[in-house]
């Protein structure tokens, strides 16, 4: 089915049918997965579909990121969704100082359930979006790709609260060991509201999707200027991990910004040279 409009409507109809199978009071299906025991949305054709059909989601990057942290680490998940990335990293590392932000009320409900299902303590979850300043913004819920729920560039069926990272991170956190950010094009706004936090962040793992940045009225150039302000190098994920040292990552990623549908995950660091232990996606621990 190649027509994207027909495909989208087909998925909506199938998603509604699946949701109805839960009855009028059902909220989610519980899946026993490699990522944890997770309540997932039956109508979601991305994360939930992977968890229900394959029993795992994004496992290679999760294993790779887990090697960067330990029980003493301070972690931030911006765009925590239902916890499919947060929960396995928290369980494997033993970290118990974790902040999670998820603006979608539907996703936040499942995130809260999943933290309880996996008996995770030390996670403070907030039902807010992250931006350059506190306030409220229109928001769009995507029922067939719930991870793509996002700040609405125009319109939006609900309004969500917005906070800044600098206001939310406790002042006694001297270091943020890992920040995982997946907020569908709102990265620039969130980073603009986090100068103090980014200055003490060791690793920033983020999705680089130029078209999403433009949808949110920012740009890849703005994003890369901000990243360059706080980080000197990057590991870019693909079939193999590519290390880009000081002065290299901005030029490389800018050269990719006009490729149709380009999206990649990037770990920004302060490494002066490639760490051999980080150069393989072998499933890790």
KEDOFI-672161 format. One record per residue (C-alpha): residue in one letter; x, y, z; chain. Coordinates in steps of 0.25 Angstrom, whole numbers, plus 5000, padded with zeros to 4 digits. Example, Ala and Ser with C-alpha at 12.3 -4.5 7.8 and 13.67 -1.06 7.14 Angstrom:
2
<rec "A", <5049, 4982, 5031>, "A"> <rec "S", <5055, 4996, 5029>, "A"> 
This chain:
285
<rec "X", <5000, 5000, 5000>, "A"> <rec "X", <5008, 5011, 4995>, "A"> <rec "X", <4999, 5023, 4995>, "A"> <rec "X", <5002, 5030, 5009>, "A"> <rec "X", <4988, 5035, 5010>, "A"> <rec "X", <4981, 5022, 5008>, "A"> <rec "X", <4992, 5015, 5017>, "A"> <rec "X", <4989, 5026, 5028>, "A"> <rec "X", <4974, 5024, 5028>, "A"> <rec "X", <4976, 5009, 5027>, "A"> <rec "X", <4984, 5009, 5040>, "A"> <rec "X", <4974, 5018, 5047>, "A"> <rec "X", <4963, 5009, 5044>, "A"> <rec "X", <4970, 4997, 5048>, "A"> <rec "X", <4975, 5004, 5061>, "A"> <rec "X", <4961, 5008, 5065>, "A"> <rec "X", <4957, 4993, 5063>, "A"> <rec "X", <4968, 4988, 5072>, "A"> <rec "X", <4964, 4998, 5082>, "A"> <rec "X", <4950, 4994, 5082>, "A"> <rec "X", <4954, 4980, 5085>, "A"> <rec "X", <4958, 4985, 5099>, "A"> <rec "X", <4943, 4989, 5102>, "A"> <rec "X", <4938, 5002, 5106>, "A"> <rec "X", <4947, 5002, 5119>, "A"> <rec "X", <4960, 4996, 5114>, "A"> <rec "X", <4972, 5005, 5114>, "A"> <rec "X", <4984, 4996, 5109>, "A"> <rec "X", <4989, 4983, 5106>, "A"> <rec "X", <5000, 4978, 5115>, "A"> <rec "X", <5012, 4972, 5108>, "A"> <rec "X", <5024, 4964, 5114>, "A"> <rec "X", <5036, 4969, 5106>, "A"> <rec "X", <5051, 4970, 5106>, "A"> <rec "X", <5048, 4985, 5110>, "A"> <rec "X", <5040, 4981, 5122>, "A"> <rec "X", <5026, 4978, 5126>, "A"> <rec "X", <5019, 4989, 5118>, "A"> <rec "X", <5005, 4994, 5116>, "A"> <rec "X", <5003, 4998, 5101>, "A"> <rec "X", <4993, 5005, 5093>, "A"> <rec "X", <4987, 4994, 5083>, "A"> <rec "X", <4984, 5005, 5072>, "A"> <rec "X", <4999, 5010, 5071>, "A"> <rec "X", <5006, 5005, 5059>, "A"> <rec "X", <5020, 5008, 5063>, "A"> <rec "X", <5026, 5006, 5077>, "A"> <rec "X", <5014, 4997, 5082>, "A"> <rec "X", <5014, 4989, 5070>, "A"> <rec "X", <5028, 4986, 5071>, "A"> <rec "X", <5027, 4982, 5086>, "A"> <rec "X", <5015, 4973, 5083>, "A"> <rec "X", <5020, 4966, 5070>, "A"> <rec "X", <5035, 4966, 5073>, "A"> <rec "X", <5035, 4966, 5088>, "A"> <rec "X", <5046, 4978, 5088>, "A"> <rec "X", <5048, 4992, 5083>, "A"> <rec "X", <5060, 4999, 5079>, "A"> <rec "X", <5069, 4989, 5087>, "A"> <rec "X", <5082, 4992, 5081>, "A"> <rec "X", <5083, 5007, 5084>, "A"> <rec "X", <5077, 5004, 5098>, "A"> <rec "X", <5088, 4994, 5101>, "A"> <rec "X", <5098, 5004, 5095>, "A"> <rec "X", <5093, 5015, 5104>, "A"> <rec "X", <5093, 5006, 5117>, "A"> <rec "X", <5108, 5005, 5116>, "A"> <rec "X", <5109, 5020, 5118>, "A"> <rec "X", <5102, 5020, 5132>, "A"> <rec "X", <5102, 5013, 5145>, "A"> <rec "X", <5095, 5013, 5159>, "A"> <rec "X", <5100, 5027, 5162>, "A"> <rec "X", <5096, 5033, 5150>, "A"> <rec "X", <5086, 5045, 5148>, "A"> <rec "X", <5077, 5043, 5136>, "A"> <rec "X", <5067, 5051, 5128>, "A"> <rec "X", <5057, 5046, 5118>, "A"> <rec "X", <5051, 5057, 5110>, "A"> <rec "X", <5039, 5051, 5102>, "A"> <rec "X", <5039, 5038, 5111>, "A"> <rec "X", <5026, 5033, 5103>, "A"> <rec "X", <5022, 5020, 5110>, "A"> <rec "X", <5035, 5017, 5116>, "A"> <rec "X", <5040, 5007, 5106>, "A"> <rec "X", <5054, 5013, 5106>, "A"> <rec "X", <5055, 5018, 5120>, "A"> <rec "X", <5051, 5006, 5127>, "A"> <rec "X", <5061, 4996, 5122>, "A"> <rec "X", <5072, 5006, 5124>, "A"> <rec "X", <5068, 5009, 5138>, "A"> <rec "X", <5067, 4994, 5141>, "A"> <rec "X", <5080, 4990, 5135>, "A"> <rec "X", <5088, 5002, 5141>, "A"> <rec "X", <5081, 5002, 5155>, "A"> <rec "X", <5080, 5018, 5153>, "A"> <rec "X", <5070, 5024, 5163>, "A"> <rec "X", <5071, 5038, 5160>, "A"> <rec "X", <5063, 5040, 5148>, "A"> <rec "X", <5054, 5051, 5142>, "A"> <rec "X", <5044, 5048, 5132>, "A"> <rec "X", <5036, 5058, 5124>, "A"> <rec "X", <5024, 5054, 5115>, "A"> <rec "X", <5014, 5064, 5110>, "A"> <rec "X", <5003, 5054, 5104>, "A"> <rec "X", <4993, 5051, 5115>, "A"> <rec "X", <4990, 5037, 5108>, "A"> <rec "X", <5005, 5034, 5108>, "A"> <rec "X", <5007, 5039, 5122>, "A"> <rec "X", <4996, 5030, 5127>, "A"> <rec "X", <5003, 5018, 5121>, "A"> <rec "X", <5017, 5023, 5126>, "A"> <rec "X", <5012, 5024, 5140>, "A"> <rec "X", <5006, 5010, 5139>, "A"> <rec "X", <5019, 5004, 5133>, "A"> <rec "X", <5027, 5010, 5144>, "A"> <rec "X", <5018, 5003, 5154>, "A"> <rec "X", <5018, 4990, 5147>, "A"> <rec "X", <5033, 4990, 5147>, "A"> <rec "X", <5034, 4994, 5161>, "A"> <rec "X", <5044, 5005, 5158>, "A"> <rec "X", <5047, 5015, 5169>, "A"> <rec "X", <5054, 5028, 5168>, "A"> <rec "X", <5047, 5033, 5155>, "A"> <rec "X", <5040, 5046, 5156>, "A"> <rec "X", <5031, 5047, 5144>, "A"> <rec "X", <5024, 5060, 5140>, "A"> <rec "X", <5012, 5062, 5130>, "A"> <rec "X", <5018, 5074, 5123>, "A"> <rec "X", <5025, 5078, 5110>, "A"> <rec "X", <5039, 5085, 5110>, "A"> <rec "X", <5041, 5098, 5104>, "A"> <rec "X", <5049, 5111, 5104>, "A"> <rec "X", <5039, 5117, 5115>, "A"> <rec "X", <5028, 5113, 5124>, "A"> <rec "X", <5014, 5114, 5119>, "A"> <rec "X", <5004, 5106, 5111>, "A"> <rec "X", <5004, 5102, 5096>, "A"> <rec "X", <4994, 5094, 5087>, "A"> <rec "X", <4997, 5080, 5085>, "A"> <rec "X", <4993, 5069, 5075>, "A"> <rec "X", <4991, 5054, 5079>, "A"> <rec "X", <4995, 5044, 5068>, "A"> <rec "X", <4987, 5032, 5071>, "A"> <rec "X", <4994, 5023, 5061>, "A"> <rec "X", <5008, 5027, 5064>, "A"> <rec "X", <5007, 5031, 5078>, "A"> <rec "X", <5022, 5035, 5079>, "A"> <rec "X", <5019, 5045, 5069>, "A"> <rec "X", <5009, 5053, 5078>, "A"> <rec "X", <5015, 5067, 5078>, "A"> <rec "X", <5014, 5082, 5080>, "A"> <rec "X", <5004, 5087, 5069>, "A"> <rec "X", <5010, 5097, 5060>, "A"> <rec "X", <4996, 5101, 5056>, "A"> <rec "X", <4983, 5097, 5063>, "A"> <rec "X", <4984, 5085, 5072>, "A"> <rec "X", <4973, 5078, 5079>, "A"> <rec "X", <4978, 5080, 5094>, "A"> <rec "X", <4986, 5089, 5102>, "A"> <rec "X", <4998, 5085, 5110>, "A"> <rec "X", <5007, 5091, 5121>, "A"> <rec "X", <5021, 5095, 5117>, "A"> <rec "X", <5033, 5096, 5126>, "A"> <rec "X", <5048, 5098, 5125>, "A"> <rec "X", <5058, 5088, 5128>, "A"> <rec "X", <5066, 5099, 5136>, "A"> <rec "X", <5054, 5101, 5145>, "A"> <rec "X", <5051, 5086, 5147>, "A"> <rec "X", <5065, 5080, 5149>, "A"> <rec "X", <5068, 5080, 5164>, "A"> <rec "X", <5080, 5090, 5167>, "A"> <rec "X", <5087, 5079, 5175>, "A"> <rec "X", <5089, 5071, 5162>, "A"> <rec "X", <5104, 5075, 5159>, "A"> <rec "X", <5104, 5066, 5147>, "A"> <rec "X", <5094, 5060, 5137>, "A"> <rec "X", <5101, 5048, 5132>, "A"> <rec "X", <5091, 5045, 5121>, "A"> <rec "X", <5079, 5052, 5115>, "A"> <rec "X", <5071, 5045, 5104>, "A"> <rec "X", <5063, 5055, 5096>, "A"> <rec "X", <5052, 5051, 5086>, "A"> <rec "X", <5042, 5062, 5085>, "A"> <rec "X", <5038, 5062, 5071>, "A"> <rec "X", <5044, 5075, 5066>, "A"> <rec "X", <5043, 5083, 5079>, "A"> <rec "X", <5058, 5081, 5082>, "A"> <rec "X", <5062, 5095, 5079>, "A"> <rec "X", <5052, 5101, 5089>, "A"> <rec "X", <5055, 5091, 5100>, "A"> <rec "X", <5070, 5094, 5098>, "A"> <rec "X", <5068, 5109, 5099>, "A"> <rec "X", <5061, 5107, 5112>, "A"> <rec "X", <5073, 5098, 5118>, "A"> <rec "X", <5086, 5106, 5117>, "A"> <rec "X", <5090, 5103, 5131>, "A"> <rec "X", <5086, 5088, 5130>, "A"> <rec "X", <5093, 5086, 5117>, "A"> <rec "X", <5105, 5092, 5122>, "A"> <rec "X", <5106, 5080, 5132>, "A"> <rec "X", <5101, 5069, 5123>, "A"> <rec "X", <5111, 5059, 5120>, "A"> <rec "X", <5104, 5052, 5108>, "A"> <rec "X", <5092, 5056, 5100>, "A"> <rec "X", <5085, 5046, 5092>, "A"> <rec "X", <5075, 5052, 5082>, "A"> <rec "X", <5068, 5049, 5069>, "A"> <rec "X", <5072, 5059, 5058>, "A"> <rec "X", <5061, 5060, 5048>, "A"> <rec "X", <5062, 5073, 5040>, "A"> <rec "X", <5048, 5073, 5035>, "A"> <rec "X", <5042, 5072, 5049>, "A"> <rec "X", <5051, 5084, 5053>, "A"> <rec "X", <5045, 5092, 5042>, "A"> <rec "X", <5031, 5088, 5045>, "A"> <rec "X", <5033, 5094, 5059>, "A"> <rec "X", <5038, 5107, 5053>, "A"> <rec "X", <5053, 5105, 5056>, "A"> <rec "X", <5064, 5100, 5047>, "A"> <rec "X", <5075, 5089, 5047>, "A"> <rec "X", <5085, 5101, 5047>, "A"> <rec "X", <5079, 5106, 5060>, "A"> <rec "X", <5080, 5092, 5066>, "A"> <rec "X", <5094, 5090, 5062>, "A"> <rec "X", <5098, 5103, 5067>, "A"> <rec "X", <5093, 5100, 5081>, "A"> <rec "X", <5099, 5086, 5081>, "A"> <rec "X", <5112, 5092, 5077>, "A"> <rec "X", <5111, 5101, 5089>, "A"> <rec "X", <5111, 5090, 5099>, "A"> <rec "X", <5118, 5078, 5092>, "A"> <rec "X", <5130, 5076, 5084>, "A"> <rec "X", <5128, 5063, 5077>, "A"> <rec "X", <5117, 5053, 5073>, "A"> <rec "X", <5114, 5038, 5070>, "A"> <rec "X", <5104, 5037, 5059>, "A"> <rec "X", <5096, 5024, 5058>, "A"> <rec "X", <5094, 5016, 5045>, "A"> <rec "X", <5098, 5002, 5040>, "A"> <rec "X", <5111, 5006, 5048>, "A"> <rec "X", <5114, 5016, 5058>, "A"> <rec "X", <5121, 5028, 5052>, "A"> <rec "X", <5130, 5037, 5061>, "A"> <rec "X", <5131, 5052, 5058>, "A"> <rec "X", <5142, 5059, 5066>, "A"> <rec "X", <5143, 5074, 5069>, "A"> <rec "X", <5139, 5083, 5058>, "A"> <rec "X", <5133, 5072, 5050>, "A"> <rec "X", <5119, 5068, 5054>, "A"> <rec "X", <5112, 5081, 5050>, "A"> <rec "X", <5117, 5081, 5036>, "A"> <rec "X", <5114, 5066, 5034>, "A"> <rec "X", <5100, 5067, 5039>, "A"> <rec "X", <5097, 5081, 5032>, "A"> <rec "X", <5101, 5073, 5019>, "A"> <rec "X", <5090, 5063, 5022>, "A"> <rec "X", <5079, 5073, 5025>, "A"> <rec "X", <5073, 5074, 5011>, "A"> <rec "X", <5072, 5059, 5009>, "A"> <rec "X", <5057, 5055, 5008>, "A"> <rec "X", <5052, 5049, 5021>, "A"> <rec "X", <5066, 5049, 5027>, "A"> <rec "X", <5066, 5044, 5042>, "A"> <rec "X", <5077, 5039, 5050>, "A"> <rec "X", <5080, 5037, 5065>, "A"> <rec "X", <5092, 5045, 5070>, "A"> <rec "X", <5100, 5044, 5083>, "A"> <rec "X", <5107, 5058, 5086>, "A"> <rec "X", <5119, 5057, 5095>, "A"> <rec "X", <5131, 5064, 5100>, "A"> <rec "X", <5141, 5052, 5095>, "A"> <rec "X", <5153, 5058, 5088>, "A"> <rec "X", <5155, 5044, 5081>, "A"> <rec "X", <5147, 5032, 5078>, "A"> <rec "X", <5145, 5022, 5089>, "A"> <rec "X", <5147, 5009, 5084>, "A"> <rec "X", <5137, 5003, 5093>, "A"> <rec "X", <5126, 5011, 5087>, "A"> <rec "X", <5128, 5009, 5073>, "A"> <rec "X", <5120, 4996, 5071>, "A"> <rec "X", <5105, 4993, 5072>, "A"> <rec "X", <5106, 4979, 5077>, "A"> <rec "X", <5095, 4978, 5086>, "A"> <rec "X", <5103, 4982, 5099>, "A"> <rec "X", <5100, 4977, 5112>, "A"> 
